[in-house]
Amino acid sequence: MNWLTRTVLPKIREFTTKKDTPDNLWTKCGNCGQMIYAKELDENQRVCPKCDHHMRVGPKQRFAALFDKSEYQTIELPDVVQDPLHFRDSKKYPDRLKDARSKTGQRDAFAVAHGTLEGQDIVAAVQNFAFMGGSMGMATGEALIAAATLAVNQRAALILFAAAGGARMQEGILSLMQMPRTVIAVQRLREAHLPFIVVLTDPTTGGVTASYAMLGDIQLAEPGALIGFAGPRVIEQTIRETLPQGFQRSEYLLEHGMLDMVVHRHQLRETLGRIVGLLLDPAPKADVVALPRPGLEIPPTGEIPHGATRPRAR
């Protein structure tokens, strides 16, 4: 009986017991409700194959899709004081940070990496909405300053992927102080004549939109991204009016002059590479040749006719 209990019965149970299916094999599209195989979704850069809805993407996926051969190097970002205000709501702020770090594997909402795009040196900064809604705190300010400093030192373009719910309330005024600090970081790039390109993703709101996210030399956005300061529901309740269809979506902002382009995620890398190439190397690809003044022809030998002067290149 012991032999049957210890050996035979466990093998029978192992053979007949239905194994649990992992929870992460399928993902439901938040727009159309379609169930998508996770591997297929990742291969499609997390764009729904049925309705073309652009789902949120973390730093690792962004970096892999952006850099040449998916090769890049992340940088260590400066540490900041944790819980400077000893803030507590329904949960202590350090506990919220601990949960977010365990969930995302990041120290905070920002990640910065450098490498090449179409052979051109770039620095990329990505906000992760999965980390406390990508909220802007002291760590965000330090991260963007570090990214801008690295871009200046390497004479590289800085590409920012913004995704945030606004300032981090657990850091109070210290969070709002990052708005002018990040503006100064962007100004340093301008003084160095280096491109600052912003890609607005879903969602980009609050103090992030009111500062560095709208200061790009070129402003791009992904299709259907929510972009604004206050949310549409708050605006409707405040002004007591019905907002236009698609209000605060990237296509609406493009139509009203707030964006330069709305770019599908599958074309984003190619578009960014072309923009960086144009902004980093604005010099003409051929020598500038001075044309003679009307009525004056210079012989093929290059000799100047008597009484004439060679025209100067401007």
N, C-alpha and C positions, 0 to 999 in steps of 0.2 A: 504493500500500500504506500509506503514511504517513497518507493521508487517511482510509482505512478504520480504521486503528488509533486515530487521534486523535479522530475524530468519530463514525463509525458504531457501532463496537463499544461505547464507553461508553454511548451512548443505548440500545442493545439491552440491555445489562446492567442499566441503571437501570429499564427497563421490565419486565424479567423477574425481577429479584431480589426476593425476598420481604422486605418491610420488617419489622423487629423490632417486636414489640408492647411498649409500655412496661410495666414491672413494677408500676406503681402503679395500673393500671386496675381491678384486682380485689383484694378483701380477703377472707380466709378467717376465718369466725367461729371464735373459739377455744373456743366451747362446743359448737356443733352441727356444725361443719365446713362449713357452707353457704358457697359462693362468692358474694360480693355485689359488684355493680358499685359502684365507689368513689364516684361521683357520687350514686347512690341512697342509699348509706350516709351520706354527709355530710348529705344533705337530711333524713334520718331521725335526725339528731343522733347518729350512730354507735351506733344501737340496732339489733341484728339483727332484720330483719323476720320471720324464721322462728321463732326461739326467744326473742326479747325480751332477749337478753343485752346488757348495757350495757358497751360497750367503753370503753377509756380515752380521755379527751379532754384536749387541751392548752389553755393559757390563751386563745389566740385564739378557739377555738370556744366556750369557756365565756363569754368576754366578749360575743361576738356574740349568743349565745343569751339572755344575761341582761339587758343594758342596753336601754333604750328605743330603738327604731329602729337597734339595733346600733351606737349612737354612744357612744363613751367616750374617755377620755384616760388613757394610762398615765403613771406617774410614774417618775422616775429614782431608782433605789435606791442607797443608800450603798455605796461600794466597801469591801472588806475586804482584809486581808492574805492573799495567796495562798501556800499551802504553808507555814504558820508552823512546822510540825514537820519540814519536809523529808522528808515521808513517801514511802516507795517500797515497793510490793509487786512484782507482776509488771510494773508500769508506773509511771512517775513520776506523782505527783499532778497536776502542771501539765499533763502530756500527757493525762490523763483529762479534766481541765477543758476543754482545747482541743478534744478530740473531742466532748464533750457540747455545747459551745457551737456547734461547726460543725454538729452534728446538729439542734439545736433552734432555733438563732438567738437564744438567751437567754444572759444573763451568768451566771445561776444558776437554781436550781430554782423560785424564787418570782417571780411577776409580780403587780403591783398596779395597779389602774385605778379611776377614779371616774367617776360619771355619775348617771343617774337610772333608777329602776325604778318603773314606774307613777307617774311624776311625782315620786317621792320620792328625795332625795339618798342615795346609798349609796357605799360603798367596797368593792371586791371584791378578795380576795387568792386566788390560785390556785397550787397546787403542781403542778409538771409532773413526773409519774413518769418521763417519757422522759429527764429530766436526772438521771443517776446515781441512778435509783430514787427521785427526789424527796427524797433524803436531807437531813437537817437539819444545816446547818453554820452558821458565823458569818454568812454572807450571809442565811440564813433568819431568824435572830434580828433582824438589822438591818431586813429587809424587813417583818416583822410589826410591829416597833416603829414603822416609818415609816407603815404602813397604819393603825395605831391612832391615831397622832398626827394623821394627816390626817383621820380620822373625827371626832376630838374637835374639831379646828379648824373643820370644816365642819358640826358637829352632825349627823352622818350615821350610819347603821347600818353596821356592818362585817360583811360576809359572807365566810366562809372556806370554800374548797373544798380539803379535805385529801386528799392522796394521797402516801404516803411509805412507804419500807421501814425507816425509823428514823433514828438518828443517823448522821452521816458519819464512818466510822472513820478516814479520812485526817486528820481534825482532832482526834481524841482527846478529851481532857478539854474542849477549847475548844468542841467540838460539844455536849457534855453541859451546859455552862454556859448554853446557849441555852434550856434548859428553864425555869429560874427567871426568866430575862430576859423570855421571852414571857409567862409567867404574870403578871409585873408589868405588861406592856403591856395584857393583858386586864383587869387590875384598874383601870387608868386609865379604861378604857371604862365600867366599872361605876360608878366614882366620878363620872363625867360623866353617868350615867343614860342611856347609849346602848346599843342592842341589839348583841349579838355573836352571830351566827347561824353555826353550823357545819354544813357539808354533807360527810359522810364518804363518800368514794368508794373504789373498789377499786384497790389495797389501802391501808389506813391502819394502820400497825403501829409497834412500837418506841417510842422516846422521844417521837415526835410524839403518839401516843395517850396517853402518860403525862404529857403537858403540855397545850398549848393546844388540841389537837383535841378534848378532852373537857370543855372549860370553857364551852361555848356556853350562852347563855340558852335557846336552842332547839337541840336536836340532831336533825338530819335525816340521812338516808342514802339512797343509791341502792340499788335492788334487787340482791341478791346480792353486795354488797360485803363483802370480807374485812376485818374490824375486830378488832384485838386488840393485845396486847403481843408475846408470842412466838407463832410460828406453830403451827398445830395439830400438825404433825409433831414439832416439838420438845417440845411438851407431852405428846404420847403417849409419846415415848421417855423422858421424865422421870418421869411418874407410872405408866407401864407399864399404862395402861388405854385402852380404846377410847372415843373421844369420841362424844358424841351426834350424830345426823344434823344437818347444817347448823350445827355448832358454829362460832362466831365469824362467821357470816354475819349480815347486817343484819336479816333477818327473825327470827333466833334472839335477837338482842340486843333487838329491839323487844318480843318476847314476854316477855323477862326484865327489862324496865324500864330498859335502858341507853339507849334512844332514845325520842324523842317521836313520830317519824313515819318511815316508809319511803316515799319519793316517787319515782314514775316520772319519768324525765328530761323527758318531754313535758309533765308538769304542774308541773315544778320552778319555772319562772319565775312562774307564776300563784300558786303556794303561797308563795314567798318574798315576792312583792309584797304578799300579804294579811297575812303575818306582820309585815313591816316597818311596814305601815300601822297595825296594832294596837299595836305596841310603841312606835312613834315618836309616836303621837297617842292616848294613853289617855284623854283627856278625853271626857266624854259629848257627844253631838252635839246635845243640847237643853239648855235652861236647867233648872236644878234648882228645882222649885217646892215650897215648904213646905206640907205638908198640915196642916189644923187638927186639934186634939186631938179625940178622940171626944166627942160631945155639944155641941160648939161650932161653930157655922156662921158664917162670915163673909159678910155680905151682898154681893151683886154690886157694890155701890157701893164696896166696900172699907172701909166704916166699921166700926170695932171696937165691939161691944156694950159697954154700961157694965159696968165691973168685969172685962172680959176683956183679955187682952194678945195681940198678934199673935205667932204661933209663930215661933221663930227657925229659919232654915235651918241645918242641921248641915253 
